[in-house]
Amino acid sequence: MNSTLTRWDKLSRLGGAYFSYVLFLCLGLGLSLGGWWYLSGFIFVSVIVPLLDMFSSPDLDNFRKNDFGPIETQLLRLAPVGFVIGYLFFLYRYLFAFDQLNAWEVCAALASLGMTGAIAFTACHELMHKRGSPLRLAVSRAFLLHMCYLHYEQSHVFGHHTYVGLKRDNNTAWMNESALSYVLRTIPGTFLFTWNYSKLRQSTETRISPMNTAYLQLAVTGIFLVTMVSIFGFAIFLFLLAQSAVAVIVMELISYIEHYGLMRSKVDGGIEQVRVVHSWDSYHRFSNYLTFMVQRHADHHTCASRDYYLLSANEESPQLPFGYPVMTTIALVPFVWRWLMERELTQWASTHSESRLA
């Protein structure tokens, strides 16, 4: 273990890996107590976590593989798998309970379930980068199927991680681009990339995985949706689509803030390599625990296969003033967002003359 780290630091990282599971308690309280309790998951993410961030120290601990024993490593790796499975379990519990909900409870359940789905996206994000683990890939694809977003895997892994910081990237938000404009651009752009990427692979490769073709992804999604309508009926089917839409939009808002205004420069006739200066980081403790350390985004882009609990904090990457829950809320108010981010970008660029703003 690193000499500067204590046993408490390691226990904090282990416990933090399961912090997001509090959302399952919130969803369970909604099902058990009804009424306002259906909103508890939304309140936990939007209010409680930012308050915990405010009154806690930043998490700047960097770990190495040998800091954890075999059992601890397995527990850390199982956390995102278990969260995705837990989310799917509660999704179906809510679908079966739908007929018992009044109009207010349906709206509250959508907010909490959709927000939990957005956090599950961060867990799925961790799993889809583990190309050598069939189990983790299968769990991530099962989740994406329920989000009607199977194409996201190819777009993210082979598109975003290749073209991040460039105008052609669907998931790099440009300077002064509003969150609404970004979401309207990135959602169809994500699908179009996967469609074109699939056609390119079919024309150049003799053998590709069926789930890596946009055609079969569409077919599987269609079969899934027809099955859901047949089992649950049209009203519950609409509820499923609505909570998926909430999760996808919140996830894309997270993508919006991750690279906002940061672009790669041209160097010697080419494009500079992806560096830690091309992603916004945030080391707020509890929002990092909540999102499986995705707020250490700069290090993730330098080594996408690195396990989430080993991602490093560094001084070079630009820093967000708040964690993701607060930043995504601010992003919904364009004039506040632009004022805040122009200030942060200007302040950061003044100490990084080699940077280029979008």
GUBALO-644157 format. One record per residue (C-alpha): x, y, z; residue in one letter. Coordinates in Angstrom, 1 decimal, padded with zeros to 4 digits. Example, Ala and Ser with C-alpha at 12.3 -4.5 7.8 and 13.67 -1.06 7.14 Angstrom:
# residues 2
[[012.3, -004.5, 007.8], "A"] [[013.7, -001.1, 007.1], "S"] 
//
This chain:
# residues 358
[[000.0, 000.0, 000.0], "M"] [[001.2, 003.5, -000.7], "N"] [[003.1, 004.9, 002.3], "S"] [[000.9, 008.0, 002.4], "T"] [[-002.4, 006.0, 002.6], "L"] [[-003.9, 004.7, 005.7], "T"] [[-006.1, 001.7, 006.4], "R"] [[-009.0, 004.1, 006.7], "W"] [[-008.3, 005.4, 003.2], "D"] [[-008.6, 001.9, 001.8], "K"] [[-011.8, 001.2, 003.8], "L"] [[-013.2, 004.5, 002.5], "S"] [[-012.6, 003.4, -001.1], "R"] [[-014.1, 000.0, -000.4], "L"] [[-017.2, 001.5, 001.3], "G"] [[-017.5, 004.2, -001.3], "G"] [[-017.8, 001.5, -004.0], "A"] [[-021.2, 000.6, -002.5], "Y"] [[-022.3, 004.1, -001.6], "F"] [[-024.7, 004.3, -004.6], "S"] [[-026.6, 001.2, -003.2], "Y"] [[-028.3, 003.7, -000.9], "V"] [[-030.5, 004.4, -003.9], "L"] [[-032.0, 000.9, -003.6], "F"] [[-033.0, 001.7, -000.1], "L"] [[-034.7, 004.8, -001.4], "C"] [[-036.5, 002.9, -004.1], "L"] [[-037.6, 000.3, -001.6], "G"] [[-039.0, 003.0, 000.7], "L"] [[-041.0, 004.3, -002.2], "G"] [[-042.6, 000.9, -002.8], "L"] [[-043.2, 000.3, 000.9], "S"] [[-044.5, 003.6, 002.1], "L"] [[-045.7, 005.3, -001.1], "G"] [[-046.5, 009.0, -001.4], "G"] [[-043.6, 011.4, -001.1], "W"] [[-041.3, 008.5, -000.5], "W"] [[-041.3, 007.7, -004.2], "Y"] [[-039.2, 010.9, -004.6], "L"] [[-036.5, 009.9, -002.1], "S"] [[-034.1, 008.6, -004.7], "G"] [[-034.3, 011.9, -006.6], "F"] [[-033.8, 013.9, -003.4], "I"] [[-030.8, 011.7, -002.4], "F"] [[-028.9, 012.4, -005.6], "V"] [[-029.9, 016.0, -006.0], "S"] [[-029.8, 017.2, -002.4], "V"] [[-028.2, 014.8, 000.0], "I"] [[-025.1, 014.0, -002.0], "V"] [[-024.3, 017.6, -002.8], "P"] [[-024.7, 018.4, 001.0], "L"] [[-022.3, 015.5, 001.8], "L"] [[-019.8, 016.9, -000.7], "D"] [[-020.0, 020.3, 000.8], "M"] [[-019.2, 019.1, 004.3], "F"] [[-016.6, 016.5, 003.4], "S"] [[-013.0, 016.7, 002.3], "S"] [[-012.1, 016.1, -001.4], "P"] [[-011.0, 012.5, -002.2], "D"] [[-007.4, 012.9, -003.6], "L"] [[-006.3, 009.3, -002.7], "D"] [[-004.6, 007.4, -005.6], "N"] [[-004.3, 003.6, -005.3], "F"] [[-002.3, 001.0, -007.1], "R"] [[-003.4, -002.6, -007.8], "K"] [[-001.3, -004.1, -005.0], "N"] [[-003.0, -001.8, -002.4], "D"] [[-005.9, -004.3, -002.4], "F"] [[-005.9, -008.0, -001.7], "G"] [[-007.8, -010.6, -003.9], "P"] [[-011.0, -010.4, -001.9], "I"] [[-011.0, -006.6, -001.8], "E"] [[-010.4, -006.5, -005.5], "T"] [[-013.3, -008.7, -006.2], "Q"] [[-015.6, -006.7, -004.0], "L"] [[-014.5, -003.5, -005.8], "L"] [[-015.1, -005.1, -009.2], "R"] [[-018.5, -006.5, -008.2], "L"] [[-019.8, -003.2, -007.1], "A"] [[-020.8, -001.8, -010.6], "P"] [[-022.1, -005.3, -011.7], "V"] [[-024.3, -005.5, -008.6], "G"] [[-025.6, -002.0, -009.0], "F"] [[-026.7, -002.6, -012.6], "V"] [[-028.4, -005.9, -011.6], "I"] [[-030.0, -004.2, -008.6], "G"] [[-031.3, -001.4, -010.8], "Y"] [[-032.9, -003.9, -013.2], "L"] [[-034.5, -005.7, -010.2], "F"] [[-036.1, -002.5, -008.9], "F"] [[-037.1, -001.5, -012.5], "L"] [[-039.3, -004.6, -012.7], "Y"] [[-040.6, -004.2, -009.2], "R"] [[-041.8, -000.7, -010.2], "Y"] [[-043.3, -002.0, -013.5], "L"] [[-045.3, -004.6, -011.6], "F"] [[-046.4, -002.0, -009.0], "A"] [[-047.4, 000.6, -011.6], "F"] [[-051.1, -000.1, -011.4], "D"] [[-051.1, 000.8, -007.7], "Q"] [[-049.6, 004.3, -008.3], "L"] [[-051.6, 007.5, -008.6], "N"] [[-050.6, 010.3, -011.0], "A"] [[-048.3, 012.1, -008.5], "W"] [[-046.6, 008.8, -007.5], "E"] [[-046.0, 008.0, -011.1], "V"] [[-044.2, 011.3, -011.6], "C"] [[-042.2, 010.9, -008.4], "A"] [[-041.3, 007.3, -009.3], "A"] [[-040.1, 008.4, -012.8], "L"] [[-037.8, 011.0, -011.2], "A"] [[-036.2, 008.5, -008.7], "S"] [[-036.1, 005.6, -011.0], "L"] [[-034.7, 007.6, -013.9], "G"] [[-032.1, 009.2, -011.7], "M"] [[-031.1, 005.7, -010.5], "T"] [[-030.9, 004.7, -014.1], "G"] [[-028.5, 007.6, -014.8], "A"] [[-026.2, 006.4, -011.9], "I"] [[-026.5, 002.8, -013.4], "A"] [[-025.2, 004.3, -016.6], "F"] [[-022.0, 005.3, -014.8], "T"] [[-021.7, 001.7, -013.6], "A"] [[-022.4, 000.4, -017.1], "C"] [[-019.8, 002.8, -018.4], "H"] [[-017.3, 001.0, -016.2], "E"] [[-018.4, -002.4, -017.4], "L"] [[-018.4, -001.7, -021.2], "M"] [[-014.7, -000.9, -021.1], "H"] [[-013.8, -004.3, -019.7], "K"] [[-013.6, -006.0, -023.1], "R"] [[-012.0, -009.1, -021.7], "G"] [[-014.9, -009.9, -019.3], "S"] [[-017.9, -011.6, -021.0], "P"] [[-019.9, -011.3, -017.7], "L"] [[-019.4, -007.6, -017.3], "R"] [[-020.1, -006.9, -021.0], "L"] [[-023.3, -009.0, -020.8], "A"] [[-024.6, -007.1, -017.7], "V"] [[-023.8, -003.7, -019.4], "S"] [[-025.6, -004.8, -022.6], "R"] [[-028.6, -006.0, -020.6], "A"] [[-028.8, -002.6, -019.0], "F"] [[-028.4, -000.7, -022.3], "L"] [[-031.2, -002.9, -023.8], "L"] [[-033.6, -001.7, -021.1], "H"] [[-032.5, 001.9, -021.9], "M"] [[-033.2, 001.2, -025.6], "C"] [[-029.6, 002.5, -026.1], "Y"] [[-027.7, -000.6, -027.2], "L"] [[-025.8, 001.4, -029.8], "H"] [[-024.2, 003.6, -027.1], "Y"] [[-021.5, 001.0, -026.4], "E"] [[-019.9, 001.2, -029.9], "Q"] [[-020.4, 005.0, -030.1], "S"] [[-018.7, 005.5, -026.8], "H"] [[-015.9, 003.0, -026.9], "V"] [[-014.9, 003.4, -030.6], "F"] [[-016.2, 006.9, -031.3], "G"] [[-015.9, 009.1, -028.2], "H"] [[-012.6, 007.6, -027.0], "H"] [[-011.1, 008.1, -030.5], "T"] [[-012.4, 011.6, -031.3], "Y"] [[-012.8, 013.2, -027.9], "V"] [[-011.9, 016.9, -028.0], "G"] [[-012.6, 017.1, -031.8], "L"] [[-015.6, 018.7, -033.6], "K"] [[-016.5, 015.3, -035.1], "R"] [[-017.0, 013.8, -031.6], "D"] [[-020.7, 013.5, -030.6], "N"] [[-019.8, 013.7, -026.9], "N"] [[-017.6, 016.8, -026.8], "T"] [[-019.6, 019.9, -025.9], "A"] [[-018.5, 023.0, -027.7], "W"] [[-017.9, 026.3, -026.0], "M"] [[-021.2, 028.2, -025.6], "N"] [[-023.2, 025.2, -026.8], "E"] [[-026.3, 024.9, -024.6], "S"] [[-027.2, 021.6, -022.8], "A"] [[-030.4, 021.4, -024.9], "L"] [[-028.5, 021.9, -028.2], "S"] [[-026.0, 019.3, -027.1], "Y"] [[-028.6, 016.7, -026.1], "V"] [[-030.4, 017.2, -029.4], "L"] [[-027.1, 016.8, -031.3], "R"] [[-025.6, 013.9, -029.3], "T"] [[-028.6, 011.5, -029.1], "I"] [[-029.1, 011.1, -032.9], "P"] [[-025.4, 011.5, -033.5], "G"] [[-024.6, 008.6, -031.2], "T"] [[-026.9, 006.3, -033.2], "F"] [[-025.7, 007.6, -036.6], "L"] [[-022.1, 006.9, -035.6], "F"] [[-022.9, 003.4, -034.6], "T"] [[-024.8, 002.8, -037.8], "W"] [[-021.9, 004.0, -040.0], "N"] [[-019.3, 002.3, -037.9], "Y"] [[-021.3, -001.0, -038.2], "S"] [[-021.4, -000.7, -042.0], "K"] [[-017.7, 000.1, -042.1], "L"] [[-016.9, -003.0, -040.0], "R"] [[-019.1, -005.2, -042.1], "Q"] [[-017.3, -004.1, -045.3], "S"] [[-013.8, -004.5, -043.8], "T"] [[-014.0, -007.5, -041.4], "E"] [[-014.9, -011.1, -042.2], "T"] [[-016.2, -011.9, -038.7], "R"] [[-017.8, -009.5, -036.2], "I"] [[-019.9, -010.1, -033.2], "S"] [[-023.6, -010.0, -033.9], "P"] [[-024.2, -007.5, -031.1], "M"] [[-021.7, -005.1, -032.8], "N"] [[-024.0, -004.6, -035.8], "T"] [[-026.5, -001.8, -035.7], "A"] [[-029.0, -003.9, -037.6], "Y"] [[-029.2, -006.6, -035.0], "L"] [[-029.2, -004.1, -032.2], "Q"] [[-032.3, -002.6, -033.7], "L"] [[-033.9, -006.0, -034.1], "A"] [[-033.1, -007.0, -030.5], "V"] [[-034.4, -003.7, -029.2], "T"] [[-037.6, -004.1, -031.3], "G"] [[-038.2, -007.6, -030.0], "I"] [[-037.6, -006.4, -026.4], "F"] [[-040.1, -003.5, -026.8], "L"] [[-042.8, -005.7, -028.4], "V"] [[-042.3, -008.3, -025.6], "T"] [[-042.7, -005.5, -022.9], "M"] [[-045.9, -004.3, -024.4], "V"] [[-047.2, -007.8, -024.6], "S"] [[-046.4, -008.5, -020.9], "I"] [[-047.2, -005.2, -019.3], "F"] [[-049.6, -003.4, -021.6], "G"] [[-049.2, 000.0, -023.2], "F"] [[-049.4, 002.3, -020.1], "A"] [[-046.6, 000.5, -018.3], "I"] [[-044.6, 000.3, -021.6], "F"] [[-044.8, 004.1, -021.7], "L"] [[-043.6, 004.3, -018.1], "F"] [[-040.6, 002.1, -019.0], "L"] [[-039.8, 004.4, -022.0], "L"] [[-040.2, 007.5, -019.8], "A"] [[-037.8, 006.4, -017.1], "Q"] [[-035.3, 005.4, -019.8], "S"] [[-035.6, 008.8, -021.3], "A"] [[-034.9, 010.5, -018.0], "V"] [[-031.8, 008.2, -017.4], "A"] [[-030.5, 008.8, -020.9], "V"] [[-030.9, 012.6, -020.8], "I"] [[-029.2, 012.9, -017.3], "V"] [[-026.4, 010.6, -018.6], "M"] [[-025.9, 012.9, -021.6], "E"] [[-025.9, 015.9, -019.4], "L"] [[-023.0, 014.3, -017.5], "I"] [[-021.3, 013.8, -020.9], "S"] [[-022.0, 017.5, -021.6], "Y"] [[-020.0, 018.7, -018.6], "I"] [[-017.2, 016.2, -018.9], "E"] [[-015.5, 017.9, -021.9], "H"] [[-017.2, 021.2, -022.2], "Y"] [[-015.1, 023.8, -024.1], "G"] [[-011.9, 021.6, -024.1], "L"] [[-010.5, 020.8, -027.6], "M"] [[-007.4, 019.1, -028.9], "R"] [[-005.1, 021.3, -030.9], "S"] [[-003.4, 020.8, -034.3], "K"] [[000.3, 019.9, -033.9], "V"] [[002.7, 019.4, -036.9], "D"] [[-000.1, 018.8, -039.3], "G"] [[-001.9, 016.3, -037.1], "G"] [[-003.9, 016.3, -033.9], "I"] [[-002.4, 016.2, -030.4], "E"] [[-002.9, 013.0, -028.3], "Q"] [[-005.6, 012.9, -025.7], "V"] [[-004.2, 014.3, -022.4], "R"] [[-005.5, 014.9, -019.0], "V"] [[-006.2, 018.6, -019.9], "V"] [[-009.0, 017.5, -022.3], "H"] [[-011.5, 016.4, -019.5], "S"] [[-013.0, 018.1, -016.5], "W"] [[-012.3, 016.4, -013.2], "D"] [[-014.1, 016.7, -009.9], "S"] [[-012.8, 015.2, -006.7], "Y"] [[-015.8, 015.9, -004.5], "H"] [[-015.9, 012.8, -002.4], "R"] [[-019.5, 011.5, -002.2], "F"] [[-020.5, 012.4, -005.8], "S"] [[-017.4, 010.4, -006.9], "N"] [[-018.5, 007.5, -004.8], "Y"] [[-022.0, 007.8, -006.2], "L"] [[-020.8, 007.7, -009.8], "T"] [[-018.2, 005.0, -009.6], "F"] [[-015.4, 007.5, -009.8], "M"] [[-016.4, 008.7, -013.2], "V"] [[-015.6, 012.2, -012.1], "Q"] [[-011.9, 011.3, -012.4], "R"] [[-012.6, 011.5, -016.0], "H"] [[-009.2, 012.7, -017.3], "A"] [[-007.4, 009.7, -016.1], "D"] [[-010.1, 007.5, -017.6], "H"] [[-009.4, 008.9, -021.0], "H"] [[-005.6, 008.3, -020.7], "T"] [[-006.3, 004.6, -019.9], "C"] [[-009.9, 003.6, -020.5], "A"] [[-009.4, 000.0, -019.3], "S"] [[-008.2, 001.0, -015.9], "R"] [[-010.5, -000.1, -013.1], "D"] [[-012.6, 002.8, -011.7], "Y"] [[-011.1, 002.4, -008.1], "Y"] [[-007.6, 002.9, -009.5], "L"] [[-008.3, 006.1, -011.4], "L"] [[-005.9, 008.9, -010.4], "S"] [[-006.5, 012.5, -009.3], "A"] [[-004.0, 014.9, -010.9], "N"] [[-003.2, 018.5, -010.7], "E"] [[-003.0, 019.2, -014.5], "E"] [[-006.7, 018.5, -015.4], "S"] [[-009.2, 021.4, -015.2], "P"] [[-011.4, 021.1, -012.1], "Q"] [[-015.1, 021.6, -011.8], "L"] [[-016.3, 023.8, -008.9], "P"] [[-018.9, 021.2, -007.8], "F"] [[-019.7, 017.5, -008.3], "G"] [[-021.8, 016.1, -011.1], "Y"] [[-025.2, 016.4, -009.4], "P"] [[-024.8, 020.1, -008.9], "V"] [[-023.1, 020.7, -012.3], "M"] [[-025.9, 018.9, -014.2], "T"] [[-028.5, 021.1, -012.5], "T"] [[-026.5, 024.3, -013.3], "I"] [[-026.3, 023.1, -017.0], "A"] [[-030.0, 023.4, -017.2], "L"] [[-029.8, 027.2, -016.7], "V"] [[-027.8, 028.3, -019.7], "P"] [[-026.9, 031.9, -018.7], "F"] [[-025.7, 030.7, -015.2], "V"] [[-023.8, 027.8, -016.8], "W"] [[-022.0, 030.0, -019.4], "R"] [[-021.0, 032.6, -016.7], "W"] [[-019.6, 029.9, -014.4], "L"] [[-017.8, 027.9, -017.1], "M"] [[-016.4, 030.9, -018.8], "E"] [[-014.9, 031.9, -015.4], "R"] [[-013.5, 028.4, -014.8], "E"] [[-012.1, 028.1, -018.4], "L"] [[-010.5, 031.5, -018.3], "T"] [[-008.9, 030.9, -014.9], "Q"] [[-007.6, 027.4, -015.9], "W"] [[-006.4, 028.5, -019.4], "A"] [[-004.4, 031.4, -017.8], "S"] [[-002.2, 028.8, -016.2], "T"] [[-002.2, 026.4, -019.2], "H"] [[-001.2, 028.4, -022.2], "S"] [[-001.0, 025.3, -024.4], "E"] [[-004.7, 024.6, -024.0], "S"] [[-007.3, 025.4, -026.7], "R"] [[-010.9, 026.2, -025.9], "L"] [[-013.7, 025.2, -028.2], "A"] 
//
